[in-house]
Amino acid sequence: MCHLIMNQNNQLNVNSIQSREIGGIKMREYLGQCKICGKEICCENGFFNGVLLPEHDYLCFKCDENKQQALEKRGDDSSVSQ
């Protein structure tokens, strides 16, 4: 089960409340797709494998990293992903 929290930069993050394997089988819950590249975003063993945007869309880690780098190059210090 995943749990949403707001971090100090007003970004929504997901924290794990519970993580478990049953008989060596990993728990996996499909949540949606990356808004940019379409990659599957899931909770795996209770850990969210992406970034939740304020408008409740998702980004994979790679697309979020690329977006942050592009913002830094532009000189925009906004830490909120959109």
Helices and strands as residue ranges (DSSP letters): E 2-6, E 12-16, E 21-22, E 25-26, E 28-33, E 40-44, E 47-48, E 51-52, E 58-59, H 61-74
